Amino acid sequence: MFKFSVASVCCIASSVAAQSASISLQAASDSAAPGDTVTVSLVADFTLGESSSGVFGAAGLYGFGGNAVVSGDASTGIQGASPLVETAFDFGQTAAIQPENAQLFRAAGGRGFDGGIASGPTTLASFDVVLGADASGELVIDYDGAVVLVQGNSLVTYSTDPGVNQSSLSVSPLTITVDTSSLCADVNGDGELGADDFNAWLNAFINNDLKADINGNGELGADDFNSWLTAFIAGPTGPTCP
């Protein structure tokens, strides 16, 4: 589990704790097609038990650190890209895409001695999730980590794995449902699905015809066959191929 070391090493927990702190993972839509890129934001919300300033500056959100953890049927074959920590947390800022699917994104950042951010919700970081071309089912993105709040002369840590003098961090995961209805399996356009559609796809692929670009990324590759197969298995619910 991720431990936010700044709070646990240098600071004594205050008897006056923040009233609450939570993390939510958000995207513009909770539905995506196979091969789509989904931008995910890590958003913190909190309420303060007191608002007085102290040695760390104004009370509020001071920093964060943790991992985005993925699970679900659609997590197979996903990739991460474009990791970003918001500039408000440029002290000790770091962000990286992890090679392991289970921990796709890792980030941390703080405010230094600029004082806390006074009110939420506040976007901490963002990253892209690229779904596999043959993805199906659901993708669940969760958060494992901590946020730190300034409270007077102390830093108060809220963690998904709270230790001594730490409080529990509430997390709202993001669930993305993979929608295959936009994928086309009826390549020959006869209104039915059968072996002729595979032959039509293969001929289009060999002849560099974008009718074989099933995942719609503008390029032809093995992923297009995976997308065609996903649409074929789903049945005759998709559109006729252009």
N, C-alpha and C positions, 0 to 999 in steps of 0.2 A: 504494500500500500504506500501511496505517496505521502510523505510527511513534509510540511512546510517548515524548513529548518530555522528561518529567521526568527519566528515567534518562539519556537521551542528552545532555542539556544540562548537568545540574548534578553529575553523579557520575562518578567514575572506576571502571571495572569492577575487581572484585576478582580476584585470582588464585585465590581460593577460591570456586568457583562452586557453585550449588545442584546437587545430583545430577540432578534432573529436574524438569520442569514440563510440564503438559499441560492442555488444555481439552477438554471434551466438551459437546455440546449434547444436552439431555435433555427428554423429554416423558413424560407418563403412559402414552401408547400410541404405537406406531409405525404405527397405522392410523387413518384418519378418513374420514368421508363428505364429499361435496361440500357446501360451505357451512358446514362445521363450523369452530369456533374451537379452535385448539390452543395451549396455553400452553407456551412453550419456555423452559428455564432454561439459563443459561450457567454451567458448573461447572468450577472449577479444582482440580487435584490436583497435589501436589508433594512432594518429599522434600528435606531440607536437608543440605548438606554440613557445616554446623556450626550450632550453636544459640546461640552467644554473642551478647550484646547489644552495641550500638554506639551511635553518635551518633543513629541513627534509631530507637532503641528495640529491643525484643525482635526476634529473628530470625523470619522468616516471610514470608507473602504481604503485600506492601505496597500494590499497586495494579494496575490493568489499564486497557486502552483498545482499542477496535476496532469492527469491523462484523460483523453477521450477514449473510452473503451467500447468496442463494438461487438454485437452478437446478433443472432438470428439467421434464418435461411439465406438471406441476401448478402450476408457478410463475406461469403466466399468469393474471392476474386476481386474484392474492392481495393482501391488505391487511394492514397491521400495526396494532396497537393496544396500549394499556396498557404503555408502556415503564417499566421500574422498575430502579433500581440499589439493591442491598441497603444498609441503613443503616450497615453496618460500613465502607463505602467512601464516606463523606459528604464527604471532602475533595476539592474540585474536581469534585463529582459532576455528571454530565450524562447525559441519555438522550433519544433522539429517534427517531421513526420516519422513515426516509428516504423521499422521494417516489419514488425509483427502485426498481423491483422487485429489481434485482440486489443492491443494498445496502439491505436492508429495515430494519435496526436499527443504531443507532450509540450507543455508551455508553462512559463512562470514569469512574473514581473512584479515590480513594486513601485511605490511613489517616492522612495528615498525620504528626504526630510521636507517634501513639498506638502505634507499633511494629507489627510484622507479625503476621498471624494465624498461629499456631504450627503448625497441622496442617490437612491437607485430608481429604476433598474439601470445598470451600467454594463456595456459590452466590454468584456475582458479580452477576448481573442476570437479568431475565426480560422477556418480551414475548409478546404474542398474535399468532398468525398466523391470519387468516381466509381459508379456502380459497374459491376461486371456486365459484359454484353449478354450473358445468359442468366442474369440475376432473376430471381423470382421470390415471392413471399415477402417477408418483412426484414428491415434492417433496424436494429435498436442501437442508439448511440447514448451511452451513459457517461458519467463523470466520476473520477476517482481522484480526490485531492482536497484542497483546503482554500479558504479565504481568510484574510486577517483584517480586523477592524481596529482602528485607533479609538481608544476610550480613555480620555484624560492622559495619564502618564503611562498607560499600559497598552500592549497589543493583545487583542483577544482573538484566538484562533477557533474557527469553525471548520471541522474536518469530517470527511466521510468515514474516517477511521479514527475517532477522537482518542487522544491519549490523556495523560494527567493534566488537569486544569484546562482541557479543551472541551468545546461543545460540539454537538452533532450538526453537521451540515445537511440541510434538506436538498435533494436533487430531483429535478423533473427531467427524465430522459426524453429523447426525441425518437419517435417511431416513424419510419418511412416505409410506406407500402409501395411495392414495385408493381406498376401498372403495365401489363403487356398488351393492352387493347390497341395501342397505336402501332404495334409491330405487324408487318405484313407477311403472311405465309403463302397467300394465293398469288404466286409470282406469275403464273400463266393467265390469270384474270378470268378463269372460267366460273368463278363463284363457288368452287369446291376445293377441298384440300386432298392431295394425293401425291403419288410418286411423280406425276408429271410436274408438280410444282418444284420438287427438288431438282429435276432435270432442267427446268427453266431457270432456276437459280444458278445452277452450275454453269449453264451456257452463258448466262449474263456475266458471271464471274470471270470465266475464261476470256470473254470478249471485252472485259473492262467496262461493262455496262453498269451504270450506277443503279439500275434496277436491283442489282445484287447487294446494294448498300442498305441492308435491312436495319442496322442500328442508326443510320442517318448521320454518320459523322463525316461524310464526304470522302471516305477512303474505303477501299476494299481489303478485307483481311479475313482471317479465320474467325474473328469475332462476329462477322456477319452471318456465318453459318450457324454459330451458336445462337444468335438472335433469331434466325429463321426457325431453328429447331424448337426454341422456346415458344414461338408463335404457333408453330405447327401442333405442338403438344397441347397448347391452350385451347385449340379448336377454332372453328370458323367464326370467331368474334371480331377479328381485326379487319382493317380496311383492305380494299383491293390495291395491289401495288401500283404505283404510278407507271 
